[in-house]
Amino acid sequence: MLTMKSVVRGVVTSAAAVALVLTLAGDAMARPKYLAVANATYPELAKKQTDGKLTCGMCHPEKEKKVRNNYGAALGKSLEKKNEADEAKIKEALKKAEKEKSATDGKTFGDLISAGELPGTNEPAK
């Protein structure tokens, strides 16, 4: 039998489930602005990638986004604060990271990007 109590319980349970899903979904792309700015800053590099855009793999060698490759670590050092939201500051950090030495002998991350290659390795940063 359907009572007001069971209806309210169902609505509350459903709302809680939706809130949980939305909360967890937000963690999947914790820094979407970084990726958007990178795609806008490096359109030629983005065109050479699958689907014509850069992915999280540019900075993260694994699905676990807390793990960064050497380029991701250099970019992290170039940012003034964690989870920067200011597009100009993100672009500035990308430009600073370009000047850092890459794992390729004699090349900076910027050299690799200019050559149309992804700057980071597939290995976690040390």
N, C-alpha and C positions, 0 to 999 in steps of 0.2 A: 504494500500500500504506500502510495506517495504522500508524504507529509511535508509540511513546511520545513520541519527540522531537517529532513533528508535532502530537500532541495537546497537549502542554505549550505549544508555540509558539502554537497556536490559542487556548488558554485565556489565556495572557499577553497576546496581542494584543487579545483581546476585553475583558479587564479594563482594559487601557490605554485602549481606545476609550471604554468606559463612564466611566472616570475623567475623560477629556477632555470628554465631553459634559456631565457633571455640573458640572464646573468652569466651563464656558462658560455653562451655564444659570443658574448662580448670579449671573453678572454682569448678566443681563437685568433683574433687579430687586434692585439693590444696596441699596436702602433701603426694603424692604417695610414696616418698622415705621412709617415716616413716613406712608405712605399709610393704614395701618390706624388710626393715631391721628387723622389728618385726617378719615377717614370717621366715626369715633366722636365726634369733637369737633363736626363739622358735619353731623349727620344730615339736617337739612332741605335743605341744599345738595346733599348726596349724592342724596337722593330725586329731585331735579330733573334728574339726569344720566342718560345712557344706562345702562341696566341698574341704575339706582338706586344707583350708587356713584361716588365720585370716582376719577379715574385719574391717572397720572403727568403728564398734560397740564396739571394744575393748576399745576405748577411748571416743567414742561419743554415748550417749544413744538415741539421736534423729537424724533425718535427717539433721537438722540444724547443720552444722559442727562447728559452733562457740560455741556450747554447749558441754562441756566436762563432763565426769563422774569423780569420785574421782581419778581413775587411770590416766585418761587423764590430770587432773589438776596436779598430782604429776609429770608426765612426762614433762609437760610444764615447771614446775619449775626447772626441772633437765637440761633442754636445755639452752645452753649459749645464743642463739639468736633465734628470731622468724624465722620460715621457714628454719631451719638448713638443709643444703644439704650434709654436710660431713658425710658419712656413719659411720666412726669411732666415731664421736661425738654423733651421734644418738644412736649408740650401747652403748656408755658410759652413756648416759642419761637413756636408758632403764635399765641398770644395777643399776644406782643410784635410780631410781624409785622403783626397786624391794625391796629396804631396807625400804621404807616408810610403815607406818601402813595402813592396809586396813580397810574396814568397818566390816570385820569379826574379832570378838574379839580374840586377841592374835596371829593374823596372819599378816604377811607382804604381800605385793603384790607378792613378790618372792615365799613365801610359797604357795600361791594359784596357781601360774604358775607352780611350781614344782609338785603340786598335779593334774595338768591337768585341772585346772579351770580358766576361764577368770578372770582377776584380778579386773576389774571395776564393779561398780554397774550399774543398769539400771536407775539410778537417776542422774540428773544433780548435779555437785559439788556445794557445798555451799560456 
